[in-house]
Amino acid sequence: MRRILAADMGGTNCRMGFFELPPDADAPRLLDIARLKTAEVGSFAELLVRLFSRPRPFGPQECHLAVLAVPGPVRQGFCQPPNIPWSIDLADAARAGFGDSELINDFAAQAHACRCGAMEGVEALQPGNVDPEGAVAVIGAGTGLGHCALVRFGRGALAVPSEAGHAAFPFVHDWEHAYGLWVREETGLAYCHGDAIVTGGGLARLYSYLSGVRATPREAAAALPQVPEVVERFARFYGRAARNYALYVLATGGVYITGGVSGRNPELVRHPAFLDEFRASPSHSELLARMPVFLNLNQDAGLYGAAQYAAQRLEGFGAMC
Protein backbone atom coordinates (compact mmCIF):
# COMPACT_ATOMS: atom_id res chain seq x y z
CA MET A 1 0.00 0.00 0.00
CA ARG A 2 1.57 3.27 -1.11
CA ARG A 3 0.86 6.45 0.83
CA ILE A 4 0.60 9.95 -0.62
CA LEU A 5 0.52 13.34 1.08
CA ALA A 6 -1.13 15.84 -1.26
CA ALA A 7 -1.22 19.53 -0.41
CA ASP A 8 -3.05 22.49 -1.94
CA MET A 9 -1.39 25.58 -0.49
CA GLY A 10 -3.17 28.85 -1.11
CA GLY A 11 -2.88 32.44 -0.01
CA THR A 12 -5.85 31.96 2.33
CA ASN A 13 -5.97 28.25 3.20
CA CYS A 14 -3.60 25.29 3.19
CA ARG A 15 -5.30 21.93 2.65
CA MET A 16 -3.33 18.75 3.31
CA GLY A 17 -4.76 15.42 2.17
CA PHE A 18 -3.65 11.96 3.25
CA PHE A 19 -4.22 9.35 0.52
CA GLU A 20 -3.43 5.71 -0.03
CA LEU A 21 -2.93 4.01 -3.40
CA PRO A 22 -3.86 0.31 -3.36
CA PRO A 23 -2.07 -1.83 -5.98
CA ASP A 24 -5.22 -2.45 -8.06
CA ALA A 25 -6.90 0.93 -7.59
CA ASP A 26 -7.68 3.34 -10.45
CA ALA A 27 -7.17 6.40 -8.27
CA PRO A 28 -5.83 7.36 -4.82
CA ARG A 29 -8.23 6.97 -1.91
CA LEU A 30 -8.66 9.84 0.54
CA LEU A 31 -8.12 9.04 4.22
CA ASP A 32 -8.17 12.46 5.88
CA ILE A 33 -7.90 16.19 5.20
CA ALA A 34 -6.23 18.77 7.44
CA ARG A 35 -7.02 22.45 6.92
CA LEU A 36 -4.89 25.31 8.22
CA LYS A 37 -5.16 29.07 7.77
CA THR A 38 -2.15 30.35 5.83
CA ALA A 39 -1.95 33.62 7.77
CA GLU A 40 -1.71 31.72 11.07
CA VAL A 41 1.52 30.00 10.03
CA GLY A 42 4.90 31.75 10.00
CA SER A 43 6.82 29.38 7.70
CA PHE A 44 6.59 26.18 5.71
CA ALA A 45 8.60 24.38 8.38
CA GLU A 46 6.11 25.56 11.02
CA LEU A 47 3.24 24.36 8.82
CA LEU A 48 4.71 20.83 8.81
CA VAL A 49 5.23 20.91 12.57
CA ARG A 50 1.63 21.97 13.14
CA LEU A 51 0.35 19.41 10.63
CA PHE A 52 1.88 16.53 12.56
CA SER A 53 1.25 17.93 16.02
CA ARG A 54 -1.82 15.69 16.20
CA PRO A 55 -2.37 12.07 15.07
CA ARG A 56 -2.58 11.56 11.30
CA PRO A 57 -3.17 8.46 9.14
CA PHE A 58 0.59 8.25 8.58
CA GLY A 59 3.74 10.22 9.30
CA PRO A 60 6.44 11.65 7.00
CA GLN A 61 8.64 8.53 7.20
CA GLU A 62 5.69 6.35 6.08
CA CYS A 63 4.86 8.55 3.10
CA HIS A 64 5.97 7.25 -0.30
CA LEU A 65 5.54 10.60 -2.06
CA ALA A 66 4.48 14.09 -0.99
CA VAL A 67 3.20 16.37 -3.76
CA LEU A 68 2.70 19.96 -2.69
CA ALA A 69 0.71 22.23 -5.01
CA VAL A 70 1.91 25.80 -4.51
CA PRO A 71 0.60 29.15 -5.84
CA GLY A 72 3.59 30.33 -7.83
CA PRO A 73 6.41 29.32 -10.17
CA VAL A 74 8.52 26.34 -9.03
CA ARG A 75 12.28 26.24 -9.48
CA GLN A 76 14.39 23.29 -8.29
CA GLY A 77 12.15 22.41 -5.38
CA PHE A 78 11.65 26.02 -4.26
CA CYS A 79 8.78 28.49 -4.58
CA GLN A 80 8.31 32.03 -3.34
CA PRO A 81 4.54 32.52 -3.79
CA PRO A 82 3.47 36.10 -4.52
CA ASN A 83 0.46 35.77 -2.17
CA ILE A 84 2.13 33.96 0.76
CA PRO A 85 4.63 35.83 2.98
CA TRP A 86 6.97 32.83 3.32
CA SER A 87 8.80 30.55 0.90
CA ILE A 88 8.26 26.83 0.32
CA ASP A 89 11.44 24.75 0.14
CA LEU A 90 11.59 20.96 -0.21
CA ALA A 91 14.66 21.02 2.03
CA ASP A 92 12.23 21.65 4.91
CA ALA A 93 10.20 18.61 3.85
CA ALA A 94 13.35 16.48 3.90
CA ARG A 95 14.24 17.76 7.37
CA ALA A 96 10.70 16.83 8.50
CA GLY A 97 11.33 13.23 7.42
CA PHE A 98 9.86 12.99 3.92
CA GLY A 99 11.98 10.74 1.71
CA ASP A 100 10.50 11.86 -1.63
CA SER A 101 8.62 15.07 -2.31
CA GLU A 102 7.84 17.39 -5.18
CA LEU A 103 6.44 20.87 -5.72
CA ILE A 104 4.01 21.55 -8.53
CA ASN A 105 2.08 24.68 -9.40
CA ASP A 106 -1.33 24.80 -7.69
CA PHE A 107 -3.16 25.02 -10.99
CA ALA A 108 -1.24 22.06 -12.33
CA ALA A 109 -3.01 20.21 -9.51
CA GLN A 110 -6.34 21.75 -10.56
CA ALA A 111 -5.68 20.55 -14.11
CA HIS A 112 -4.86 16.98 -13.04
CA ALA A 113 -8.08 17.03 -11.00
CA CYS A 114 -9.96 17.12 -14.31
CA ARG A 115 -8.96 13.45 -14.77
CA CYS A 116 -10.37 12.15 -11.50
CA GLY A 117 -13.51 11.89 -9.43
CA ALA A 118 -13.15 15.44 -8.11
CA MET A 119 -14.92 16.60 -11.27
CA GLU A 120 -17.99 14.42 -10.82
CA GLY A 121 -21.03 16.63 -10.66
CA VAL A 122 -19.47 19.71 -12.25
CA GLU A 123 -22.00 22.20 -13.57
CA ALA A 124 -22.07 22.75 -17.33
CA LEU A 125 -22.27 26.49 -17.93
CA GLN A 126 -22.02 25.77 -21.67
CA PRO A 127 -22.38 22.09 -22.67
CA GLY A 128 -20.43 22.28 -25.93
CA ASN A 129 -18.61 19.32 -27.50
CA VAL A 130 -15.67 17.79 -25.62
CA ASP A 131 -12.75 16.78 -27.83
CA PRO A 132 -11.07 13.92 -25.90
CA GLU A 133 -7.78 14.70 -27.65
CA GLY A 134 -8.02 18.45 -27.11
CA ALA A 135 -6.31 20.61 -24.51
CA VAL A 136 -8.14 21.38 -21.28
CA ALA A 137 -7.96 24.90 -19.82
CA VAL A 138 -8.39 25.53 -16.10
CA ILE A 139 -8.79 29.06 -14.77
CA GLY A 140 -9.75 30.11 -11.28
CA ALA A 141 -10.08 33.28 -9.27
CA GLY A 142 -9.15 33.16 -5.61
CA THR A 143 -6.45 35.15 -3.85
CA GLY A 144 -4.81 35.16 -7.29
CA LEU A 145 -5.99 34.28 -10.81
CA GLY A 146 -4.63 30.83 -11.62
CA HIS A 147 -4.28 29.23 -15.05
CA CYS A 148 -3.14 25.83 -16.31
CA ALA A 149 -3.54 23.69 -19.42
CA LEU A 150 -3.69 19.88 -19.50
CA VAL A 151 -2.68 17.87 -22.58
CA ARG A 152 -2.35 14.16 -23.23
CA PHE A 153 1.16 12.79 -22.69
CA GLY A 154 1.76 9.12 -23.39
CA ARG A 155 -0.38 7.06 -21.02
CA GLY A 156 -0.73 10.01 -18.68
CA ALA A 157 -1.25 13.75 -18.95
CA LEU A 158 1.02 16.77 -18.93
CA ALA A 159 -0.02 19.91 -17.06
CA VAL A 160 1.44 23.13 -18.44
CA PRO A 161 1.44 25.77 -15.66
CA SER A 162 1.07 29.46 -16.34
CA GLU A 163 1.48 32.77 -14.56
CA ALA A 164 -1.01 34.47 -16.89
CA GLY A 165 -2.69 36.08 -13.88
CA HIS A 166 0.25 38.48 -13.81
CA ALA A 167 -0.15 39.49 -17.47
CA ALA A 168 -1.78 42.83 -18.29
CA PHE A 169 -5.58 42.71 -18.13
CA PRO A 170 -7.33 43.86 -21.34
CA PHE A 171 -9.76 46.72 -20.77
CA VAL A 172 -11.87 47.57 -23.82
CA HIS A 173 -13.77 50.87 -23.47
CA ASP A 174 -13.74 54.22 -21.66
CA TRP A 175 -15.50 53.10 -18.46
CA GLU A 176 -13.15 50.14 -18.06
CA HIS A 177 -10.06 52.23 -18.78
CA ALA A 178 -11.19 54.76 -16.16
CA TYR A 179 -11.67 51.92 -13.69
CA GLY A 180 -8.24 50.54 -14.54
CA LEU A 181 -6.66 53.93 -13.86
CA TRP A 182 -8.41 54.04 -10.47
CA VAL A 183 -7.14 50.55 -9.61
CA ARG A 184 -3.59 51.57 -10.53
CA GLU A 185 -3.86 54.65 -8.31
CA GLU A 186 -5.24 52.53 -5.46
CA THR A 187 -2.64 49.80 -5.69
CA GLY A 188 0.43 51.54 -7.07
CA LEU A 189 0.66 48.98 -9.87
CA ALA A 190 2.43 49.93 -13.09
CA TYR A 191 -0.36 48.13 -14.98
CA CYS A 192 -3.48 46.19 -14.06
CA HIS A 193 -3.06 42.43 -14.23
CA GLY A 194 -5.57 39.64 -13.75
CA ASP A 195 -4.63 39.24 -10.09
CA ALA A 196 -5.83 42.80 -9.47
CA ILE A 197 -9.10 42.46 -11.39
CA VAL A 198 -10.44 38.87 -11.36
CA THR A 199 -9.79 37.77 -7.77
CA GLY A 200 -11.34 38.23 -4.35
CA GLY A 201 -9.38 41.47 -4.01
CA GLY A 202 -10.54 42.50 -7.48
CA LEU A 203 -14.16 41.92 -6.47
CA ALA A 204 -13.68 44.15 -3.42
CA ARG A 205 -12.12 46.89 -5.57
CA LEU A 206 -14.93 46.76 -8.11
CA TYR A 207 -17.52 46.94 -5.34
CA SER A 208 -15.73 49.91 -3.75
CA TYR A 209 -15.50 51.72 -7.10
CA LEU A 210 -19.18 51.28 -7.93
CA SER A 211 -20.66 51.74 -4.47
CA GLY A 212 -18.25 54.22 -2.95
CA VAL A 213 -17.97 51.99 0.13
CA ARG A 214 -14.68 50.38 1.15
CA ALA A 215 -15.05 46.65 1.72
CA THR A 216 -13.10 43.46 2.21
CA PRO A 217 -13.64 40.63 -0.31
CA ARG A 218 -15.97 38.89 2.16
CA GLU A 219 -17.98 42.08 2.75
CA ALA A 220 -18.21 42.78 -0.98
CA ALA A 221 -19.45 39.26 -1.68
CA ALA A 222 -22.12 39.56 1.00
CA ALA A 223 -23.34 42.85 -0.52
CA LEU A 224 -23.60 41.58 -4.12
CA PRO A 225 -27.43 41.36 -4.11
CA GLN A 226 -27.61 45.09 -3.37
CA VAL A 227 -25.27 46.11 -6.22
CA PRO A 228 -26.16 44.02 -9.32
CA GLU A 229 -23.82 46.08 -11.51
CA VAL A 230 -20.88 44.59 -9.61
CA VAL A 231 -22.05 41.07 -10.51
CA GLU A 232 -22.51 41.94 -14.18
CA ARG A 233 -19.19 43.73 -14.62
CA PHE A 234 -17.21 41.13 -12.67
CA ALA A 235 -18.88 38.35 -14.69
CA ARG A 236 -17.81 40.11 -17.87
CA PHE A 237 -14.22 40.49 -16.65
CA TYR A 238 -14.13 36.80 -15.65
CA GLY A 239 -15.61 35.71 -18.97
CA ARG A 240 -12.98 37.73 -20.83
CA ALA A 241 -10.14 36.18 -18.86
CA ALA A 242 -11.55 32.69 -19.52
CA ARG A 243 -12.04 33.41 -23.22
CA ASN A 244 -8.52 34.67 -23.69
CA TYR A 245 -6.97 31.65 -21.99
CA ALA A 246 -9.24 29.25 -23.91
CA LEU A 247 -7.97 30.80 -27.13
CA TYR A 248 -4.33 30.77 -25.97
CA VAL A 249 -4.38 26.98 -25.49
CA LEU A 250 -7.22 26.10 -27.93
CA ALA A 251 -9.21 24.41 -25.17
CA THR A 252 -11.40 22.09 -27.23
CA GLY A 253 -11.16 19.57 -24.38
CA GLY A 254 -13.10 21.93 -22.13
CA VAL A 255 -12.72 24.99 -19.95
CA TYR A 256 -13.01 24.50 -16.18
CA ILE A 257 -13.79 27.42 -13.89
CA THR A 258 -12.58 26.81 -10.35
CA GLY A 259 -11.30 28.75 -7.33
CA GLY A 260 -12.79 30.22 -4.21
CA VAL A 261 -14.45 33.28 -5.78
CA SER A 262 -16.84 31.33 -8.01
CA GLY A 263 -17.02 28.53 -5.43
CA ARG A 264 -18.50 30.88 -2.85
CA ASN A 265 -20.29 33.18 -5.31
CA PRO A 266 -21.35 31.08 -8.32
CA GLU A 267 -23.67 33.84 -9.51
CA LEU A 268 -20.54 35.63 -10.76
CA VAL A 269 -20.13 33.06 -13.55
CA ARG A 270 -23.77 32.01 -13.92
CA HIS A 271 -24.65 35.58 -14.89
CA PRO A 272 -25.39 35.85 -18.64
CA ALA A 273 -22.58 38.41 -19.02
CA PHE A 274 -19.98 35.69 -18.36
CA LEU A 275 -20.82 33.55 -21.39
CA ASP A 276 -21.71 36.61 -23.46
CA GLU A 277 -18.16 37.85 -22.97
CA PHE A 278 -16.64 34.36 -23.30
CA ARG A 279 -18.13 33.96 -26.78
CA ALA A 280 -17.31 37.49 -27.93
CA SER A 281 -14.67 37.26 -30.63
CA PRO A 282 -14.48 38.94 -34.05
CA SER A 283 -13.01 35.78 -35.60
CA HIS A 284 -13.71 32.74 -33.37
CA SER A 285 -17.15 33.23 -31.82
CA GLU A 286 -18.42 29.94 -33.30
CA LEU A 287 -15.41 28.02 -31.95
CA LEU A 288 -15.93 29.53 -28.49
CA ALA A 289 -19.66 28.76 -28.55
CA ARG A 290 -18.84 25.08 -29.11
CA MET A 291 -16.28 24.86 -26.29
CA PRO A 292 -17.66 23.16 -23.17
CA VAL A 293 -17.38 25.36 -20.08
CA PHE A 294 -17.75 23.80 -16.64
CA LEU A 295 -18.05 25.27 -13.14
CA ASN A 296 -16.21 23.20 -10.52
CA LEU A 297 -17.56 23.87 -7.04
CA ASN A 298 -15.34 21.28 -5.30
CA GLN A 299 -13.00 23.38 -3.16
CA ASP A 300 -10.81 20.32 -2.50
CA ALA A 301 -10.20 19.60 -6.19
CA GLY A 302 -6.56 20.69 -5.93
CA LEU A 303 -5.91 18.03 -3.31
CA TYR A 304 -7.31 15.31 -5.54
CA GLY A 305 -5.35 16.66 -8.49
CA ALA A 306 -2.07 16.65 -6.57
CA ALA A 307 -2.79 13.07 -5.47
CA GLN A 308 -3.65 12.09 -9.04
CA TYR A 309 -0.33 13.50 -10.23
CA ALA A 310 1.48 11.63 -7.43
CA ALA A 311 -0.20 8.37 -8.48
CA GLN A 312 0.83 9.00 -12.07
CA ARG A 313 4.43 9.48 -10.98
CA LEU A 314 4.42 6.42 -8.71
CA GLU A 315 3.02 4.33 -11.56
CA GLY A 316 5.98 5.45 -13.64
CA PHE A 317 4.31 6.97 -16.69
CA GLY A 318 3.84 10.55 -17.78
CA ALA A 319 5.64 11.65 -14.63
CA MET A 320 5.86 15.28 -15.60
CA CYS A 321 3.95 18.26 -14.29
C-alpha positions in Angstrom: 0.0 0.0 0.0 1.6 3.3 -1.1 0.9 6.5 0.8 0.6 9.9 -0.6 0.5 13.3 1.1 -1.1 15.8 -1.3 -1.2 19.5 -0.4 -3.0 22.5 -1.9 -1.4 25.6 -0.5 -3.2 28.9 -1.1 -2.9 32.4 0.0 -5.9 32.0 2.3 -6.0 28.2 3.2 -3.6 25.3 3.2 -5.3 21.9 2.6 -3.3 18.7 3.3 -4.8 15.4 2.2 -3.6 12.0 3.3 -4.2 9.3 0.5 -3.4 5.7 0.0 -2.9 4.0 -3.4 -3.9 0.3 -3.4 -2.1 -1.8 -6.0 -5.2 -2.4 -8.1 -6.9 0.9 -7.6 -7.7 3.3 -10.4 -7.2 6.4 -8.3 -5.8 7.4 -4.8 -8.2 7.0 -1.9 -8.7 9.8 0.5 -8.1 9.0 4.2 -8.2 12.5 5.9 -7.9 16.2 5.2 -6.2 18.8 7.4 -7.0 22.5 6.9 -4.9 25.3 8.2 -5.2 29.1 7.8 -2.1 30.3 5.8 -1.9 33.6 7.8 -1.7 31.7 11.1 1.5 30.0 10.0 4.9 31.7 10.0 6.8 29.4 7.7 6.6 26.2 5.7 8.6 24.4 8.4 6.1 25.6 11.0 3.2 24.4 8.8 4.7 20.8 8.8 5.2 20.9 12.6 1.6 22.0 13.1 0.3 19.4 10.6 1.9 16.5 12.6 1.2 17.9 16.0 -1.8 15.7 16.2 -2.4 12.1 15.1 -2.6 11.6 11.3 -3.2 8.5 9.1 0.6 8.2 8.6 3.7 10.2 9.3 6.4 11.7 7.0 8.6 8.5 7.2 5.7 6.3 6.1 4.9 8.6 3.1 6.0 7.2 -0.3 5.5 10.6 -2.1 4.5 14.1 -1.0 3.2 16.4 -3.8 2.7 20.0 -2.7 0.7 22.2 -5.0 1.9 25.8 -4.5 0.6 29.2 -5.8 3.6 30.3 -7.8 6.4 29.3 -10.2 8.5 26.3 -9.0 12.3 26.2 -9.5 14.4 23.3 -8.3 12.1 22.4 -5.4 11.7 26.0 -4.3 8.8 28.5 -4.6 8.3 32.0 -3.3 4.5 32.5 -3.8 3.5 36.1 -4.5 0.5 35.8 -2.2 2.1 34.0 0.8 4.6 35.8 3.0 7.0 32.8 3.3 8.8 30.6 0.9 8.3 26.8 0.3 11.4 24.7 0.1 11.6 21.0 -0.2 14.7 21.0 2.0 12.2 21.7 4.9 10.2 18.6 3.8 13.3 16.5 3.9 14.2 17.8 7.4 10.7 16.8 8.5 11.3 13.2 7.4 9.9 13.0 3.9 12.0 10.7 1.7 10.5 11.9 -1.6 8.6 15.1 -2.3 7.8 17.4 -5.2 6.4 20.9 -5.7 4.0 21.5 -8.5 2.1 24.7 -9.4 -1.3 24.8 -7.7 -3.2 25.0 -11.0 -1.2 22.1 -12.3 -3.0 20.2 -9.5 -6.3 21.8 -10.6 -5.7 20.6 -14.1 -4.9 17.0 -13.0 -8.1 17.0 -11.0 -10.0 17.1 -14.3 -9.0 13.5 -14.8 -10.4 12.2 -11.5 -13.5 11.9 -9.4 -13.1 15.4 -8.1 -14.9 16.6 -11.3 -18.0 14.4 -10.8 -21.0 16.6 -10.7 -19.5 19.7 -12.2 -22.0 22.2 -13.6 -22.1 22.8 -17.3 -22.3 26.5 -17.9 -22.0 25.8 -21.7 -22.4 22.1 -22.7 -20.4 22.3 -25.9 -18.6 19.3 -27.5 -15.7 17.8 -25.6 -12.7 16.8 -27.8 -11.1 13.9 -25.9 -7.8 14.7 -27.6 -8.0 18.4 -27.1 -6.3 20.6 -24.5 -8.1 21.4 -21.3 -8.0 24.9 -19.8 -8.4 25.5 -16.1 -8.8 29.1 -14.8 -9.8 30.1 -11.3 -10.1 33.3 -9.3 -9.2 33.2 -5.6 -6.5 35.2 -3.8 -4.8 35.2 -7.3 -6.0 34.3 -10.8 -4.6 30.8 -11.6 -4.3 29.2 -15.1 -3.1 25.8 -16.3 -3.5 23.7 -19.4 -3.7 19.9 -19.5 -2.7 17.9 -22.6 -2.3 14.2 -23.2 1.2 12.8 -22.7 1.8 9.1 -23.4 -0.4 7.1 -21.0 -0.7 10.0 -18.7 -1.2 13.7 -19.0 1.0 16.8 -18.9 0.0 19.9 -17.1 1.4 23.1 -18.4 1.4 25.8 -15.7 1.1 29.5 -16.3 1.5 32.8 -14.6 -1.0 34.5 -16.9 -2.7 36.1 -13.9 0.2 38.5 -13.8 -0.2 39.5 -17.5 -1.8 42.8 -18.3 -5.6 42.7 -18.1 -7.3 43.9 -21.3 -9.8 46.7 -20.8 -11.9 47.6 -23.8 -13.8 50.9 -23.5 -13.7 54.2 -21.7 -15.5 53.1 -18.5 -13.1 50.1 -18.1 -10.1 52.2 -18.8 -11.2 54.8 -16.2 -11.7 51.9 -13.7 -8.2 50.5 -14.5 -6.7 53.9 -13.9 -8.4 54.0 -10.5 -7.1 50.5 -9.6 -3.6 51.6 -10.5 -3.9 54.7 -8.3 -5.2 52.5 -5.5 -2.6 49.8 -5.7 0.4 51.5 -7.1 0.7 49.0 -9.9 2.4 49.9 -13.1 -0.4 48.1 -15.0 -3.5 46.2 -14.1 -3.1 42.4 -14.2 -5.6 39.6 -13.8 -4.6 39.2 -10.1 -5.8 42.8 -9.5 -9.1 42.5 -11.4 -10.4 38.9 -11.4 -9.8 37.8 -7.8 -11.3 38.2 -4.3 -9.4 41.5 -4.0 -10.5 42.5 -7.5 -14.2 41.9 -6.5 -13.7 44.2 -3.4 -12.1 46.9 -5.6 -14.9 46.8 -8.1 -17.5 46.9 -5.3 -15.7 49.9 -3.8 -15.5 51.7 -7.1 -19.2 51.3 -7.9 -20.7 51.7 -4.5 -18.2 54.2 -2.9 -18.0 52.0 0.1 -14.7 50.4 1.1 -15.0 46.7 1.7 -13.1 43.5 2.2 -13.6 40.6 -0.3 -16.0 38.9 2.2 -18.0 42.1 2.8 -18.2 42.8 -1.0 -19.4 39.3 -1.7 -22.1 39.6 1.0 -23.3 42.8 -0.5 -23.6 41.6 -4.1 -27.4 41.4 -4.1 -27.6 45.1 -3.4 -25.3 46.1 -6.2 -26.2 44.0 -9.3 -23.8 46.1 -11.5 -20.9 44.6 -9.6 -22.0 41.1 -10.5 -22.5 41.9 -14.2 -19.2 43.7 -14.6 -17.2 41.1 -12.7 -18.9 38.3 -14.7 -17.8 40.1 -17.9 -14.2 40.5 -16.6 -14.1 36.8 -15.7 -15.6 35.7 -19.0 -13.0 37.7 -20.8 -10.1 36.2 -18.9 -11.6 32.7 -19.5 -12.0 33.4 -23.2 -8.5 34.7 -23.7 -7.0 31.7 -22.0 -9.2 29.3 -23.9 -8.0 30.8 -27.1 -4.3 30.8 -26.0 -4.4 27.0 -25.5 -7.2 26.1 -27.9 -9.2 24.4 -25.2 -11.4 22.1 -27.2 -11.2 19.6 -24.4 -13.1 21.9 -22.1 -12.7 25.0 -20.0 -13.0 24.5 -16.2 -13.8 27.4 -13.9 -12.6 26.8 -10.3 -11.3 28.7 -7.3 -12.8 30.2 -4.2 -14.4 33.3 -5.8 -16.8 31.3 -8.0 -17.0 28.5 -5.4 -18.5 30.9 -2.8 -20.3 33.2 -5.3 -21.3 31.1 -8.3 -23.7 33.8 -9.5 -20.5 35.6 -10.8 -20.1 33.1 -13.5 -23.8 32.0 -13.9 -24.7 35.6 -14.9 -25.4 35.9 -18.6 -22.6 38.4 -19.0 -20.0 35.7 -18.4 -20.8 33.5 -21.4 -21.7 36.6 -23.5 -18.2 37.8 -23.0 -16.6 34.4 -23.3 -18.1 34.0 -26.8 -17.3 37.5 -27.9 -14.7 37.3 -30.6 -14.5 38.9 -34.0 -13.0 35.8 -35.6 -13.7 32.7 -33.4 -17.2 33.2 -31.8 -18.4 29.9 -33.3 -15.4 28.0 -31.9 -15.9 29.5 -28.5 -19.7 28.8 -28.6 -18.8 25.1 -29.1 -16.3 24.9 -26.3 -17.7 23.2 -23.2 -17.4 25.4 -20.1 -17.8 23.8 -16.6 -18.1 25.3 -13.1 -16.2 23.2 -10.5 -17.6 23.9 -7.0 -15.3 21.3 -5.3 -13.0 23.4 -3.2 -10.8 20.3 -2.5 -10.2 19.6 -6.2 -6.6 20.7 -5.9 -5.9 18.0 -3.3 -7.3 15.3 -5.5 -5.3 16.7 -8.5 -2.1 16.7 -6.6 -2.8 13.1 -5.5 -3.7 12.1 -9.0 -0.3 13.5 -10.2 1.5 11.6 -7.4 -0.2 8.4 -8.5 0.8 9.0 -12.1 4.4 9.5 -11.0 4.4 6.4 -8.7 3.0 4.3 -11.6 6.0 5.4 -13.6 4.3 7.0 -16.7 3.8 10.5 -17.8 5.6 11.6 -14.6 5.9 15.3 -15.6 3.9 18.3 -14.3 
